[in-house]
Amino acid sequence: MDRLAGSLREAPVVEKNGYHYFVHPISDGVPMLEPGLLREIVIRIIRKAELDDVDKIVTPAAMGIHISTAVSLMTDIPLVVVRKRQYGLEGEVALSQVTGYSENEMFVNDVYAGDRVLLLDDVLSTGGTLDAMTGALEEIGAEVVDVVAVIKKVGGENRLAGVGYDVKTLINVDIVDGEVVITDEQGDG
């Protein structure tokens, strides 16, 4: 059985300010992340993502880090983490992240005009994080070669609709009656 689909079917669902949220090792770091699940996800990302001539993998803190680190190790593509903390380094670019349940300011360092990047994240829900990140990368002058999210939560607002990026996903889910339902085991793209 597909480890990702199986783990999502078993994921508990909690409500946070009216937002139904599944708790999963890929998106939350709990429960424990089994190496076999991470390995399966990384292999599927490498097979699905456009990696030709990618200079950097860019991921938001915090839950994109473990996935992106593993992909970086397997592909030898350097990793840039977009942080929620400002460091004041030369060339740092701020972005405003608005998701279904929070608003944050994030900061991009070490991405420059002409860089070709793979944008990689754990979950696509409203698209708020990825929308803010693609906008910041465009402002810098980087080229977003591909955008991949492991899990897509279907339904609701999609801030990426019509902005020119087709996000590839590994699996699409919905929450129905307090349970995670797989709507597409192959994802998008």
SVG drawing of the C-alpha trace seen along z (x, -y; Angstrom):
<svg xmlns="http://www.w3.org/2000/svg" viewBox="-19 -45 44 47">
<polyline fill="none" stroke="black" stroke-width="0.4" points="0.0,0.0 1.1,-3.6 2.6,-4.8 1.6,-8.4 -2.1,-7.6 -2.2,-5.2 -0.7,-7.7 -3.1,-10.4 -6.1,-8.1 -5.0,-7.5 -4.3,-11.2 -6.4,-12.8 -8.3,-16.0 -8.5,-19.0 -10.4,-22.3 -8.4,-25.5 -10.4,-28.8 -13.0,-27.1 -10.4,-25.6 -10.3,-21.8 -6.7,-20.7 -5.2,-17.2 -2.2,-16.4 0.4,-14.5 4.2,-13.9 4.8,-15.7 2.8,-18.8 3.3,-18.9 6.2,-16.8 3.8,-14.7 3.2,-11.8 6.7,-10.5 8.0,-10.5 9.0,-7.0 12.0,-6.9 10.1,-4.8 7.4,-7.4 10.0,-10.2 12.0,-8.1 8.8,-7.4 7.9,-11.1 11.4,-12.2 11.5,-9.6 8.1,-10.7 9.2,-14.4 12.4,-13.7 10.3,-11.8 7.7,-14.5 9.6,-17.8 11.4,-19.6 15.0,-19.5 17.0,-20.3 19.2,-23.3 17.7,-24.1 20.2,-26.1 18.4,-26.0 15.6,-24.4 13.6,-27.0 11.3,-26.0 9.4,-27.8 10.2,-27.2 9.4,-25.0 7.6,-22.0 9.2,-22.1 12.7,-21.8 12.8,-18.0 11.4,-17.2 13.6,-19.7 16.7,-18.6 16.2,-15.0 15.6,-16.1 18.7,-18.3 20.8,-15.4 19.5,-13.1 20.0,-15.7 23.0,-17.8 20.9,-20.9 21.6,-23.5 18.7,-24.4 17.4,-27.8 15.0,-28.1 12.6,-31.1 12.6,-32.0 10.1,-33.7 12.9,-35.7 14.6,-38.7 18.4,-38.5 19.2,-41.8 21.6,-40.3 22.3,-42.1 19.8,-41.3 17.2,-40.0 13.6,-40.2 10.5,-40.3 7.2,-38.7 3.8,-38.6 2.4,-35.1 -1.4,-34.7 -2.8,-31.2 -6.2,-29.8 -5.3,-30.1 -2.4,-32.6 -0.5,-35.6 3.3,-36.0 6.1,-37.9 8.9,-35.8 12.3,-36.6 14.2,-35.3 18.0,-35.2 20.5,-33.8 18.3,-33.9 19.4,-36.2 18.3,-37.5 18.8,-34.8 18.7,-31.9 16.5,-29.0 14.6,-27.5 12.4,-24.6 9.8,-25.8 9.0,-22.9 6.4,-22.8 4.6,-20.3 1.0,-21.2 -1.0,-23.3 -4.2,-24.5 -5.2,-28.1 -2.0,-28.7 -1.2,-31.7 2.4,-30.7 3.3,-29.7 1.7,-32.8 3.7,-35.0 6.9,-33.1 6.5,-33.1 5.8,-36.9 9.0,-37.4 11.1,-35.2 9.8,-37.1 10.6,-40.4 14.2,-39.2 14.4,-38.2 14.7,-34.5 13.0,-32.0 10.6,-29.6 11.2,-26.5 8.7,-24.3 6.5,-24.3 5.8,-21.1 3.7,-20.4 3.5,-17.0 -0.2,-17.2 -3.0,-19.3 -6.0,-20.0 -8.9,-20.5 -11.8,-22.9 -11.7,-26.4 -9.8,-29.4 -6.9,-29.0 -4.7,-32.1 -2.5,-30.6 -5.3,-30.3 -4.5,-32.4 -1.0,-33.6 0.8,-31.4 2.1,-28.5 0.7,-25.0 1.6,-23.4 2.5,-19.7 1.3,-17.6 1.8,-14.0 -1.6,-13.4 -4.9,-15.4 -7.1,-15.1 -10.3,-16.6 -11.7,-16.5 -15.2,-15.1 -17.0,-14.5 -13.8,-14.9 -11.8,-12.4 -9.2,-12.7 -10.5,-11.4 -8.1,-10.8 -9.5,-12.5 -6.6,-11.8 -3.7,-9.4 -1.5,-10.7 -1.9,-14.4 -1.8,-17.1 0.7,-17.6"/>
</svg>
